[in-house]
Amino acid sequence: NGKGKIERIDNKIETILVASYLYGTKNGSKDNNNITSMLTADYNYQKRLSPFFLQIFEYDYSKGIDARSQTGGGAKYLIFKDKKEKNVSSVSLALIYDYTNLLNDPGSYKTDRTRFSLRLKTSNSILDSHLIISAVAFFQPAVNDFSENNQRYEIKMAIPIVKKFNFFGNYLYSKDDVVTVGRKRVDIFVTFGLEYFFGK
């Protein structure tokens, strides 16, 4: 499991690109292969309320998702941020166009629909910065039927070892309402690893 993140600030615009790759096996055979990238551009990001653009691409072998694209925009509300930006919490709501292309198995199909995308995000540094806890939750219901929804919940705990170098544990739950026939809708992953921060 690998994950990278790039942040760039140009005047009033904060751009964040996150990409991740996950590969797993079960009984010697491939059980999962997932590639995800997410780009957000947040205008006036330091304000309490700010508009943003969102673009997500995803491939998921275990769910039979050959390609998924989510494009849209909305507004982010900054609930709390301290002066050192070590404790930050926000909530955002977007309207997105979701296009999902499933694998060419019998009974599978392509689908596109409009969804709401609600996100709760928090990052908190505690115990005199010896423990960092962060969490992100996504809920994406179809506009015309809230029972048809995608969900994603991720909780991460990181312990700084030396400057810019952390040990972390991560829990990820994801549920999709559109998958290839016969594939699982829910995935749960628990991972542990090391992370390094470049730049300042």
Backbone bond lengths (Angstrom), bond angles and torsions (degrees), N, CA, C in turn:
res aa  C-N    CA-C-N  psi(-1)  N-CA   C-N-CA  omega(-1)  CA-C   N-CA-C  phi
1 N - - - 1.458 - - 1.521 108.30 -
2 G 1.309 117.71 121.33 1.456 121.97 178.37 1.513 111.09 -128.56
3 K 1.333 116.27 147.71 1.454 120.47 -177.22 1.514 109.64 -149.34
4 G 1.335 116.43 138.37 1.457 121.65 178.49 1.514 111.26 -134.03
5 K 1.331 116.10 153.33 1.459 121.21 -177.48 1.521 109.68 -143.41
6 I 1.346 115.85 132.39 1.463 121.93 177.56 1.520 108.67 -124.13
7 E 1.327 116.95 128.96 1.458 122.03 177.21 1.526 109.66 -119.89
8 R 1.331 115.51 138.03 1.465 120.95 178.73 1.523 108.88 -139.92
9 I 1.325 115.27 137.94 1.464 121.13 179.79 1.523 109.11 -121.19
10 D 1.327 116.29 121.32 1.463 122.87 176.70 1.521 108.15 -121.88
11 N 1.320 116.19 101.65 1.466 121.58 -177.87 1.532 110.37 56.18
12 K 1.331 117.36 -105.82 1.459 120.43 -175.17 1.532 113.29 -99.36
13 I 1.337 117.80 0.32 1.463 121.02 -175.12 1.523 110.79 -108.92
14 E 1.331 115.65 126.24 1.463 121.69 174.05 1.530 108.04 -106.16
15 T 1.334 116.72 120.67 1.455 122.31 179.76 1.521 109.34 -111.41
16 I 1.326 116.43 129.35 1.465 121.36 -179.46 1.523 109.19 -127.95
17 L 1.328 116.01 127.42 1.463 122.61 175.72 1.524 108.52 -118.17
18 V 1.332 116.02 123.21 1.463 122.09 178.64 1.523 108.33 -122.14
19 A 1.334 116.71 130.91 1.459 121.65 177.77 1.518 109.42 -133.18
20 S 1.329 116.70 140.48 1.458 120.55 -179.86 1.525 110.69 -140.66
21 Y 1.338 115.31 152.30 1.464 121.94 177.70 1.523 108.41 -136.52
22 L 1.328 115.90 132.99 1.459 120.69 -179.57 1.521 109.20 -133.48
23 Y 1.320 115.93 132.81 1.465 121.49 177.40 1.524 108.45 -133.98
24 G 1.329 115.98 132.54 1.463 119.71 -179.28 1.511 111.85 -141.51
25 T 1.333 115.99 152.71 1.458 121.61 177.52 1.525 110.29 -126.00
26 K 1.338 115.28 156.91 1.456 122.04 176.57 1.519 108.26 -142.77
27 N 1.334 116.58 122.73 1.468 122.15 -177.20 1.525 111.87 55.21
28 G 1.328 115.37 37.37 1.454 120.85 176.58 1.512 115.86 82.37
29 S 1.346 118.18 -0.93 1.460 121.59 -179.87 1.524 110.54 -115.91
30 K 1.335 115.68 153.95 1.470 119.83 179.61 1.514 110.19 -62.49
31 D 1.320 116.48 125.74 1.462 121.87 -179.35 1.526 111.33 -110.29
32 N 1.324 115.91 -26.85 1.466 119.13 -179.55 1.519 110.23 -153.22
33 N 1.313 114.40 147.77 1.453 122.36 175.96 1.522 106.04 -156.08
34 N 1.317 116.55 106.09 1.454 120.85 -171.77 1.524 110.31 -129.82
35 I 1.336 115.59 131.97 1.465 122.31 175.72 1.520 107.76 -126.63
36 T 1.323 116.45 126.29 1.463 121.11 -178.59 1.526 110.19 -135.23
37 S 1.322 116.71 137.90 1.467 121.19 172.07 1.521 108.81 -135.44
38 M 1.322 116.52 141.06 1.459 121.72 -179.23 1.531 109.75 -137.14
39 L 1.330 115.64 127.92 1.456 122.36 178.36 1.518 109.14 -118.26
40 T 1.341 117.03 128.37 1.459 121.75 174.50 1.523 109.59 -128.01
41 A 1.317 115.55 140.50 1.463 121.90 175.40 1.520 107.43 -125.80
42 D 1.326 115.76 115.12 1.467 122.63 -172.67 1.525 109.53 -111.00
43 Y 1.349 116.64 116.71 1.466 121.69 -179.37 1.529 110.11 -90.93
44 N 1.339 116.37 134.86 1.469 121.22 -175.24 1.532 110.56 57.22
45 Y 1.333 115.91 45.97 1.460 122.58 -172.64 1.528 113.98 -61.11
46 Q 1.325 117.70 -21.84 1.463 120.50 -179.06 1.528 112.65 -85.50
47 K 1.316 117.01 -8.79 1.456 120.72 178.77 1.526 110.32 -77.97
48 R 1.326 115.17 161.53 1.468 120.47 178.54 1.532 110.90 -62.01
49 L 1.357 116.57 -39.39 1.457 121.69 179.51 1.522 108.40 -125.11
50 S 1.344 117.06 127.05 1.461 119.98 -176.01 1.530 110.88 -143.90
51 P 1.346 117.32 142.73 1.466 121.06 176.88 1.535 110.01 -82.79
52 F 1.333 116.31 154.53 1.459 119.80 179.49 1.524 110.91 -148.44
53 F 1.345 114.52 160.43 1.463 123.79 175.58 1.523 107.81 -113.60
54 L 1.336 116.56 144.92 1.458 121.25 -176.10 1.527 110.40 -134.48
55 Q 1.350 116.24 135.67 1.462 121.71 173.94 1.535 108.94 -140.78
56 I 1.333 115.97 124.57 1.464 121.41 -179.36 1.522 109.23 -126.24
57 F 1.355 116.47 136.13 1.457 123.11 171.20 1.526 108.22 -122.76
58 E 1.349 116.45 141.65 1.466 118.67 -178.10 1.528 111.22 -150.75
59 Y 1.337 114.76 143.84 1.461 123.79 169.68 1.522 106.59 -127.89
60 D 1.352 117.54 132.11 1.465 120.95 -177.31 1.526 109.60 -139.43
61 Y 1.335 116.37 108.62 1.456 121.75 -177.28 1.524 112.08 -67.05
62 S 1.337 117.46 -44.38 1.469 120.59 -173.59 1.536 111.78 -64.98
63 K 1.343 117.10 -28.72 1.466 120.44 -179.72 1.524 112.48 -99.23
64 G 1.335 115.84 -0.06 1.453 119.06 179.04 1.511 114.08 70.61
65 I 1.322 116.84 27.86 1.467 121.36 178.45 1.523 108.29 -94.99
66 D 1.338 115.62 107.48 1.458 120.37 -177.34 1.528 111.00 -74.23
67 A 1.319 116.13 -35.89 1.472 120.98 177.04 1.515 109.23 -162.92
68 R 1.319 115.22 135.35 1.458 120.55 174.52 1.529 108.79 -133.17
69 S 1.339 114.85 135.06 1.458 120.64 176.76 1.524 108.52 -128.15
70 Q 1.318 115.67 131.39 1.465 121.42 175.49 1.521 108.49 -125.75
71 T 1.332 115.83 122.22 1.457 121.54 -177.72 1.523 109.51 -129.38
72 G 1.321 116.75 135.15 1.461 118.29 178.69 1.509 112.74 177.81
73 G 1.318 114.85 -167.56 1.455 120.80 -179.63 1.513 110.46 -157.39
74 G 1.317 114.74 165.04 1.455 119.16 -178.94 1.509 111.11 -173.86
75 A 1.314 116.01 -150.02 1.468 121.59 -177.46 1.522 110.59 -133.74
76 K 1.326 114.90 143.91 1.468 121.87 177.35 1.521 109.39 -113.00
77 Y 1.323 115.84 136.06 1.466 121.35 176.51 1.524 108.66 -112.95
78 L 1.324 116.41 122.44 1.459 121.96 -179.05 1.525 109.11 -84.70
79 I 1.325 116.03 109.65 1.462 120.91 -177.39 1.522 111.10 -74.86
80 F 1.343 115.72 -45.51 1.467 119.55 -177.75 1.525 109.50 -156.40
81 K 1.342 115.80 142.70 1.464 122.19 172.40 1.514 108.87 -155.50
82 D 1.337 116.38 124.31 1.468 118.48 178.62 1.532 109.78 -82.52
83 K 1.324 116.53 173.01 1.458 121.28 -173.48 1.525 112.69 -63.95
84 K 1.334 117.04 -33.96 1.462 120.69 -179.72 1.531 112.54 -88.83
85 E 1.339 116.80 -0.29 1.464 124.15 179.57 1.531 112.32 57.82
86 K 1.340 116.00 32.04 1.466 120.38 175.78 1.521 111.66 -90.02
87 N 1.330 116.45 -16.68 1.460 121.82 177.53 1.526 107.84 -131.07
88 V 1.326 115.80 110.00 1.464 121.34 -175.05 1.523 109.16 -135.97
89 S 1.327 116.52 134.25 1.464 121.78 176.49 1.528 109.23 -136.84
90 S 1.348 116.01 139.71 1.461 119.80 -179.15 1.525 110.42 -149.62
91 V 1.336 114.72 161.32 1.449 121.80 174.27 1.527 107.38 -133.74
92 S 1.329 116.68 141.15 1.461 119.34 -179.08 1.521 110.42 -138.85
93 L 1.330 114.97 152.55 1.456 121.96 177.90 1.521 108.23 -135.19
94 A 1.349 115.35 128.76 1.462 120.55 -179.20 1.521 110.39 -132.89
95 L 1.332 114.94 159.65 1.457 122.17 171.70 1.524 106.13 -110.66
96 I 1.341 117.69 122.33 1.462 120.64 -172.98 1.531 111.27 -127.22
97 Y 1.343 114.75 153.64 1.456 121.91 172.21 1.522 106.96 -101.29
98 D 1.318 117.54 120.50 1.462 123.76 -175.12 1.527 108.94 -109.72
99 Y 1.338 116.01 116.63 1.466 121.69 175.21 1.520 108.15 -115.03
100 T 1.337 116.92 123.45 1.463 122.01 -178.75 1.517 109.74 -125.21
101 N 1.328 115.68 125.80 1.454 122.73 177.85 1.527 108.02 -111.25
102 L 1.329 117.60 113.68 1.451 122.03 -177.69 1.526 110.71 -87.52
103 L 1.336 115.57 164.12 1.459 120.72 178.03 1.524 110.57 -62.02
104 N 1.323 116.34 156.41 1.459 121.17 -176.67 1.526 112.34 -80.57
105 D 1.330 116.25 57.71 1.456 121.57 174.68 1.523 108.96 -97.18
106 P 1.344 117.77 155.30 1.479 119.63 177.45 1.527 111.35 -56.47
107 G 1.321 115.79 132.44 1.460 120.78 178.85 1.515 114.02 88.03
108 S 1.344 117.80 -6.07 1.465 120.25 179.53 1.526 109.53 -87.89
109 Y 1.327 116.21 168.67 1.460 119.48 -173.84 1.527 110.09 -162.37
110 K 1.329 114.41 171.98 1.458 121.55 172.70 1.523 108.06 -98.40
111 T 1.308 116.61 147.10 1.455 119.12 179.94 1.516 110.21 -144.27
112 D 1.318 115.82 146.54 1.458 120.57 172.96 1.519 107.59 -138.55
113 R 1.327 114.95 140.40 1.458 119.65 -179.50 1.518 109.56 -157.31
114 T 1.310 114.43 161.64 1.462 120.84 177.32 1.521 108.58 -96.40
115 R 1.318 115.43 133.46 1.463 120.85 -178.23 1.524 111.00 -129.18
116 F 1.325 115.19 155.36 1.459 121.22 161.88 1.518 107.53 -85.85
117 S 1.312 117.32 148.92 1.455 121.56 175.44 1.526 108.64 -129.38
118 L 1.321 115.71 107.20 1.465 121.71 179.25 1.521 108.34 -102.47
119 R 1.329 116.95 128.19 1.467 121.25 -179.27 1.526 111.05 -128.68
120 L 1.323 115.39 132.31 1.463 122.52 170.51 1.525 107.40 -113.32
121 K 1.326 116.02 131.80 1.462 120.05 -175.97 1.516 110.02 -138.87
122 T 1.330 116.63 135.36 1.465 120.29 178.15 1.521 110.32 -147.60
123 S 1.308 116.30 147.45 1.462 123.09 175.16 1.520 107.50 -142.58
124 N 1.341 115.87 126.91 1.460 120.49 -175.17 1.521 111.31 -135.96
125 S 1.312 115.27 131.32 1.461 122.32 177.35 1.528 108.39 -102.72
126 I 1.332 116.78 119.36 1.465 121.41 -176.41 1.526 111.10 -126.34
127 L 1.320 115.32 176.28 1.476 122.36 -179.76 1.521 110.82 53.19
128 D 1.334 114.85 47.81 1.463 121.78 178.93 1.533 110.65 57.24
129 S 1.349 115.16 43.99 1.467 123.98 177.59 1.528 114.04 67.25
130 H 1.344 117.30 18.28 1.461 120.42 176.64 1.528 112.13 -89.00
131 L 1.333 117.25 -5.70 1.460 121.74 177.70 1.523 108.50 -147.31
132 I 1.331 115.93 129.78 1.457 122.01 -179.96 1.531 107.99 -118.99
133 I 1.314 116.57 121.42 1.463 121.95 179.86 1.522 108.62 -115.27
134 S 1.313 116.01 126.22 1.463 120.30 178.69 1.526 109.50 -132.47
135 A 1.315 115.56 151.99 1.464 120.93 -179.67 1.525 109.90 -149.41
136 V 1.337 115.03 143.80 1.460 122.08 176.57 1.520 107.93 -135.78
137 A 1.320 116.84 132.60 1.463 121.39 178.60 1.522 109.12 -129.58
138 F 1.340 116.12 129.07 1.458 122.64 176.28 1.523 109.52 -115.69
139 F 1.326 116.05 138.37 1.467 122.17 171.73 1.513 106.59 -134.29
140 Q 1.351 117.25 118.81 1.456 121.62 -173.17 1.533 110.91 -126.58
141 P 1.325 118.45 84.64 1.465 120.71 178.29 1.529 111.60 -84.62
142 A 1.333 116.02 151.09 1.458 120.24 171.60 1.526 108.35 -65.46
143 V 1.312 116.84 143.22 1.460 121.33 -176.20 1.527 111.49 -59.62
144 N 1.337 116.80 -37.34 1.466 120.12 -175.85 1.524 114.33 -93.68
145 D 1.371 117.05 -3.62 1.467 119.76 -179.76 1.523 109.36 -159.68
146 F 1.334 116.86 101.50 1.458 120.50 -176.05 1.532 113.08 -68.45
147 S 1.341 117.56 -15.40 1.469 119.81 178.09 1.525 111.43 -73.01
148 E 1.342 117.43 -20.26 1.461 122.17 175.61 1.522 108.00 -93.93
149 N 1.319 116.15 95.04 1.457 119.57 -172.58 1.523 112.24 -139.66
150 N 1.323 114.31 154.16 1.459 122.90 169.40 1.528 108.02 -102.71
151 Q 1.327 116.33 143.93 1.456 120.77 178.99 1.526 109.57 -134.39
152 R 1.321 115.03 145.65 1.468 120.61 177.52 1.522 108.41 -150.48
153 Y 1.332 116.21 124.69 1.461 121.82 179.53 1.524 108.45 -130.08
154 E 1.320 115.53 128.12 1.469 120.36 -177.64 1.525 109.79 -134.87
155 I 1.324 115.36 128.42 1.470 121.73 178.44 1.527 108.33 -125.01
156 K 1.315 115.27 132.70 1.469 120.19 -176.82 1.522 110.22 -132.12
157 M 1.331 115.70 136.72 1.466 122.08 174.58 1.522 107.71 -122.21
158 A 1.339 116.79 125.28 1.455 121.66 -177.63 1.524 110.69 -123.59
159 I 1.325 115.46 139.14 1.462 122.05 178.28 1.522 108.40 -118.97
160 P 1.347 118.76 114.27 1.467 120.80 178.23 1.533 111.24 -62.76
161 I 1.327 116.03 132.00 1.473 121.20 177.58 1.527 109.13 -98.01
162 V 1.306 115.59 -57.59 1.467 123.19 171.50 1.524 106.15 -135.78
163 K 1.316 117.31 177.48 1.454 121.17 -178.40 1.525 110.99 -56.26
164 K 1.331 116.88 127.07 1.463 125.93 177.87 1.526 114.02 70.91
165 F 1.330 118.48 10.28 1.464 121.08 -176.17 1.523 109.12 -132.32
166 N 1.347 116.60 118.53 1.464 121.81 -176.20 1.518 112.09 -123.89
167 F 1.328 115.18 151.06 1.462 122.55 165.27 1.522 106.63 -100.43
168 F 1.349 117.52 138.37 1.463 118.36 -175.65 1.532 111.53 -140.66
169 G 1.332 113.32 157.76 1.456 122.43 169.87 1.515 107.77 -125.97
170 N 1.337 117.31 140.82 1.460 120.81 -172.90 1.537 110.59 -136.49
171 Y 1.339 116.01 133.72 1.470 122.16 175.47 1.518 108.34 -116.55
172 L 1.336 117.12 129.66 1.458 121.53 -178.46 1.528 110.10 -132.30
173 Y 1.334 115.46 127.48 1.468 122.71 174.62 1.522 107.81 -120.87
174 S 1.333 117.21 130.20 1.455 119.95 177.12 1.524 110.17 -137.58
175 K 1.325 115.95 141.79 1.463 123.32 179.04 1.527 108.47 -136.81
176 D 1.343 116.04 131.91 1.457 121.28 179.83 1.514 110.05 -123.11
177 D 1.331 116.61 139.18 1.466 118.92 -179.19 1.521 112.11 -89.38
178 V 1.361 118.20 -13.06 1.462 121.59 177.04 1.522 108.92 -120.82
179 V 1.345 116.73 110.24 1.466 122.57 178.23 1.529 108.10 -138.22
180 T 1.338 115.81 166.18 1.457 120.51 176.12 1.526 109.83 -66.04
181 V 1.324 116.21 144.74 1.464 122.02 -178.71 1.529 110.41 -54.13
182 G 1.328 115.79 129.02 1.459 121.08 178.46 1.511 114.82 88.19
183 R 1.327 118.25 -6.00 1.468 121.68 179.49 1.530 109.75 -93.46
184 K 1.323 116.55 157.28 1.458 121.48 -178.33 1.525 110.98 -75.65
185 R 1.329 115.87 146.30 1.459 121.85 179.41 1.525 112.51 -92.03
186 V 1.324 116.96 -23.34 1.462 121.49 -172.86 1.528 110.32 -117.58
187 D 1.321 116.34 136.34 1.466 123.22 173.25 1.517 108.94 -126.56
188 I 1.338 116.45 140.96 1.462 122.31 174.45 1.527 107.78 -131.42
189 F 1.331 116.63 125.91 1.457 121.37 -179.49 1.522 109.71 -128.77
190 V 1.325 115.90 137.39 1.461 122.64 171.54 1.521 106.96 -123.01
191 T 1.326 117.26 121.14 1.462 121.17 -177.23 1.523 110.74 -129.92
192 F 1.331 114.90 154.95 1.460 122.93 175.49 1.521 108.03 -132.56
193 G 1.336 116.07 146.73 1.456 117.66 -179.21 1.510 113.07 -176.16
194 L 1.335 114.83 -165.88 1.457 123.02 179.69 1.519 108.75 -122.37
195 E 1.322 116.74 146.93 1.456 120.95 177.67 1.524 110.22 -134.64
196 Y 1.329 115.24 147.12 1.459 121.84 -179.69 1.525 109.29 -126.93
197 F 1.330 116.92 138.80 1.457 123.04 -178.60 1.529 109.65 -106.55
198 F 1.336 116.37 125.72 1.452 121.85 175.49 1.536 109.20 -92.70
199 G 1.298 116.59 169.82 1.472 120.21 177.08 1.496 112.08 79.74
200 K 1.360 114.35 -155.90 1.471 120.17 -176.02 1.508 110.91 -71.50
